[in-house]
Amino acid sequence: MVKQLLPAFVFIIFLSSCSTFKPLNFTSNKQVSSINEPAPPITVQAKFIEEITVTTPVQVSEKIEMPDIWEVKPARTTKVQETVASPAKVETPKTETVNLFANRIPSVENASSVQLKYSLLLDTEVESLPSKSLLESVDEWYGVRYRTGGNTKKGVDCSGFTVAVYAAVYGMMLPRISRDQYRISRKISTTELREGDLVFFNTNGRGVSHVGVYLGNNKFIHASVSRGVMVNDLFENYYLRRFVGAGRIDEKQAVVSSE
């Protein structure tokens, strides 16, 4: 037993006599580097591509002078002399000059007081007025008060007024009632209206009940219930909403009263 343990004690004593352990050596040729040692720098060899040239941008040394926007140089103006030919003077004989101005005298200077009055009432020029005989006839009744069934200057109704005007101007006798005047008249469009034509209205809701004489420029004269014989416009709201139609009494038509 003692002989077996003796080699073990000798080996232990041998080991205790060593102060430090030597690093282990490996059979491999590679050396183990310490953990704390820095890694050697990696050198990268740069490879250049051949046949590539880098062109440096050329700097323009010239200074471009910008115009001063505040400095306005006056443009050179070339004076061109134009020769304008004056119109030739036309000599007119004195006799022709007198006749020329005589034809240009406005009709208003030769118009009567009745024509001037209706030129204002119809809002039209004297040259566009109806015939003088028609104006003078209706003017005799202008302002006469309204009276139902009347046919005199003391009072007249609408149909009595048209009967008196047609008798004086055209020598015709119209029916006494406005409804009959509408019946015997030839119906025409408002675009065909001429002086002396009749215009009819429905003022009571029962058909034709009012009549007037057309003078022109959309104006007509009639015996108004409220203001007597006067001039009104077809396009006034009251008459426009009650307008029935227009009629013309042909000159050769025989007019017979229904009464």
C-alpha positions in Angstrom: 0.0 0.0 0.0 2.8 2.5 0.9 4.6 1.6 -2.2 1.6 2.5 -4.3 1.1 5.9 -2.7 4.7 7.0 -2.8 4.8 8.0 -6.4 1.7 10.2 -5.9 3.4 12.1 -3.0 6.4 12.7 -5.1 4.4 14.1 -8.0 2.5 16.5 -5.6 5.8 17.8 -4.1 7.1 18.4 -7.6 4.1 20.4 -8.5 4.3 22.5 -5.3 7.9 23.5 -6.0 6.8 25.5 -9.2 6.0 29.1 -8.4 4.0 29.9 -11.6 2.4 27.8 -14.2 3.8 28.2 -17.6 1.4 28.9 -20.5 0.3 25.9 -22.3 1.9 25.3 -25.7 -0.2 23.9 -28.5 1.1 21.7 -31.1 -0.4 24.1 -33.7 1.8 26.7 -35.3 -0.9 29.4 -34.8 -0.4 31.8 -32.0 -3.2 32.7 -29.7 -3.5 36.4 -29.4 -4.5 38.0 -26.1 -8.0 39.3 -25.8 -6.7 42.7 -24.7 -4.4 43.1 -27.6 -5.7 45.6 -30.3 -6.5 44.1 -33.7 -4.0 45.0 -36.4 -5.2 47.7 -38.8 -6.8 46.4 -42.0 -5.2 47.9 -45.0 -7.4 48.2 -48.1 -5.8 48.7 -51.3 -7.7 51.2 -53.5 -8.1 50.1 -57.1 -8.6 52.9 -59.6 -10.6 52.6 -62.8 -8.5 53.4 -65.7 -9.4 55.8 -68.5 -11.7 58.0 -66.4 -11.0 61.7 -66.4 -12.6 64.3 -64.2 -13.2 67.7 -65.7 -13.2 70.7 -63.5 -16.0 73.2 -64.3 -14.7 76.2 -66.0 -15.3 79.4 -64.1 -16.5 82.3 -66.3 -14.3 85.2 -65.5 -16.4 87.6 -67.5 -18.8 89.7 -65.5 -22.2 90.0 -67.1 -23.5 93.5 -66.6 -27.2 93.6 -65.8 -29.0 96.7 -66.8 -30.2 99.0 -64.0 -33.9 98.7 -63.9 -34.2 102.0 -62.3 -32.3 103.8 -65.0 -34.5 104.4 -67.9 -32.8 105.7 -70.9 -35.0 107.8 -73.1 -35.6 106.1 -76.4 -34.6 107.9 -79.5 -37.6 109.3 -81.2 -37.5 110.1 -84.8 -39.8 113.0 -85.7 -41.8 112.1 -88.8 -43.5 114.9 -90.5 -46.8 113.7 -92.0 -48.5 115.7 -94.6 -52.2 115.6 -94.2 -54.1 116.6 -97.2 -56.9 119.0 -96.3 -60.3 118.1 -97.8 -61.1 119.9 -101.0 -63.4 122.8 -100.5 -66.7 122.2 -102.4 -68.3 125.3 -103.5 -72.1 125.2 -103.5 -74.1 127.7 -105.2 -76.1 130.0 -103.0 -79.4 128.9 -104.3 -78.6 125.3 -103.6 -77.4 126.2 -100.1 -80.7 127.9 -99.3 -82.7 124.9 -100.5 -80.6 122.5 -98.6 -81.1 124.3 -95.3 -84.8 124.8 -96.1 -85.2 121.0 -96.3 -83.4 120.5 -93.0 -85.8 122.7 -91.1 -87.2 120.3 -88.4 -90.9 119.5 -88.6 -91.3 120.6 -85.0 -91.1 124.2 -86.1 -94.1 123.7 -88.4 -96.0 121.5 -85.9 -99.2 122.6 -84.4 -99.9 122.8 -80.7 -101.9 119.6 -80.9 -99.0 117.8 -82.5 -96.6 119.1 -79.9 -98.9 118.0 -77.2 -99.3 114.4 -78.5 -95.6 114.2 -79.3 -95.1 114.5 -75.5 -97.9 112.2 -74.6 -96.8 109.5 -77.0 -93.1 110.0 -76.3 -92.3 110.2 -79.9 -91.0 112.6 -82.6 -93.4 114.8 -84.5 -92.6 113.0 -87.7 -93.9 109.7 -86.2 -97.2 111.1 -85.0 -100.5 109.9 -86.4 -102.4 112.0 -89.0 -103.3 115.5 -87.9 -107.0 114.9 -88.4 -107.0 111.9 -86.0 -105.1 113.9 -83.4 -107.4 116.9 -83.6 -110.5 114.6 -83.4 -109.4 112.8 -80.3 -108.1 116.0 -78.7 -111.6 117.4 -78.7 -112.5 114.7 -76.2 -109.3 114.8 -74.2 -110.1 115.2 -70.5 -113.8 114.7 -70.8 -115.0 112.8 -67.7 -116.3 109.3 -67.9 -120.1 108.5 -67.7 -121.7 105.2 -68.4 -123.8 105.4 -71.6 -122.6 108.9 -72.3 -121.7 110.2 -75.8 -121.4 113.9 -75.3 -118.7 116.3 -74.1 -120.4 116.3 -70.7 -119.6 112.7 -70.2 -118.7 109.7 -72.4 -117.9 106.0 -72.0 -115.3 104.0 -73.8 -117.4 102.7 -76.7 -119.2 106.1 -77.1 -115.8 107.7 -77.5 -114.6 105.3 -80.2 -118.0 105.8 -82.1 -117.6 109.6 -82.1 -113.9 109.4 -83.3 -114.6 106.9 -86.1 -117.6 109.0 -87.3 -115.6 112.2 -87.3 -112.3 110.8 -88.8 -113.4 107.9 -91.1 -117.1 108.6 -91.6 -118.0 105.2 -90.2 -120.6 104.2 -87.7 -119.4 101.7 -85.2 -121.6 99.5 -83.0 -122.3 101.2 -79.7 -121.1 98.4 -77.5 -117.4 97.5 -77.2 -118.1 93.8 -77.4 -119.8 94.3 -80.8 -116.9 96.4 -82.0 -114.6 93.6 -81.2 -116.9 91.1 -83.0 -117.0 93.0 -86.3 -113.3 94.0 -86.3 -110.6 92.0 -88.2 -108.3 90.5 -85.6 -104.7 91.5 -85.9 -101.5 91.0 -84.0 -100.0 93.7 -81.8 -97.1 93.8 -84.1 -99.4 94.9 -86.9 -101.0 97.8 -85.0 -101.4 101.1 -86.8 -102.9 104.4 -85.9 -106.7 104.2 -85.7 -106.9 100.5 -84.9 -108.9 99.4 -81.9 -107.6 97.7 -78.7 -109.8 95.7 -76.5 -109.7 94.8 -72.8 -111.5 92.6 -70.2 -111.9 94.8 -67.2 -114.9 93.0 -65.5 -113.9 89.4 -65.9 -116.8 88.7 -68.3 -115.1 89.2 -71.7 -114.5 92.3 -73.8 -115.7 95.3 -71.7 -113.4 98.1 -72.7 -112.0 99.6 -75.9 -109.6 102.4 -77.0 -108.1 103.9 -80.2 -104.4 103.1 -80.9 -102.2 106.1 -81.7 -98.7 104.7 -82.0 -95.6 103.8 -79.9 -97.7 101.4 -77.8 -100.0 104.2 -76.7 -103.8 104.4 -77.0 -106.4 106.9 -76.1 -109.6 105.9 -74.3 -112.3 106.9 -71.8 -110.9 105.8 -68.5 -113.4 105.2 -65.7 -111.3 107.0 -63.1 -109.8 109.9 -65.1 -111.9 110.3 -68.3 -110.4 110.5 -71.8 -106.7 110.1 -71.5 -103.6 108.3 -73.1 -102.1 105.2 -71.6 -99.5 102.6 -72.5 -100.4 99.0 -73.5 -97.5 97.7 -71.4 -98.8 99.2 -68.2 -99.4 96.4 -65.7 -103.1 97.0 -65.4 -103.8 97.0 -69.2 -101.3 94.4 -70.0 -103.0 91.9 -67.7 -106.4 92.7 -69.1 -105.5 93.0 -72.8 -107.7 90.8 -75.1 -106.6 91.7 -78.5 -106.5 94.2 -81.3 -108.9 94.7 -84.3 -109.0 96.7 -87.5 -112.1 98.1 -89.2 -111.4 97.8 -92.9 -112.5 100.9 -94.9 -114.7 99.0 -97.3 -116.4 96.9 -94.6 -120.1 97.6 -93.9 -120.6 98.2 -90.3 -123.9 97.2 -88.9 -124.9 97.7 -85.3 -126.3 94.6 -83.5 -128.9 96.7 -81.7 
